[in-house]
Amino acid sequence: MLLHILNRSPATSEVYRQALAAMGPDDRLLLIEDGVQGALKGLVGRFGDVRGRLLALEEDLAARGLEPLCDDSVVRVDVEGFVTLTEEARKTVSWF
């Protein structure tokens, strides 16, 4: 499993498309910083079949006041969960 980390909002950047194209069937995509905007109900559809493997950093959702707007299909992880994901991943790829 590769962990892809996206810090750009899909509302303002197209880099998410590159991340999706590079992902394998077992890879996970973690939204951090402004990337957590992709977890919103109106934007989560852009991630298509990554549902179930799409995660968002709780601290970044909270910092932006987006927690109540996060789509239920997005898995929320805290910083400790982020560390665990990096330990489990064979490799991490950052998209910015």
Rosetta blueprint (number, residue, H / E / L):
1 M L
2 L E
3 L E
4 H E
5 I E
6 L E
7 N L
8 R L
9 S L
10 P L
11 A L
12 T L
13 S L
14 E L
15 V H
16 Y H
17 R H
18 Q H
19 A H
20 L H
21 A H
22 A H
23 M L
24 G L
25 P L
26 D L
27 D L
28 R E
29 L E
30 L E
31 L E
32 I L
33 E H
34 D H
35 G H
36 V H
37 Q H
38 G H
39 A H
40 L E
41 K L
42 G L
43 L L
44 V H
45 G H
46 R H
47 F H
48 G H
49 D H
50 V H
51 R L
52 G L
53 R L
54 L E
55 L E
56 A E
57 L E
58 E H
59 E H
60 D H
61 L H
62 A H
63 A H
64 R L
65 G L
66 L L
67 E H
68 P H
69 L H
70 C E
71 D L
72 D L
73 S L
74 V L
75 V E
76 R E
77 V E
78 D L
79 V H
80 E H
81 G H
82 F H
83 V H
84 T H
85 L H
86 T H
87 E H
88 E H
89 A L
90 R L
91 K E
92 T E
93 V E
94 S E
95 W E
96 F L
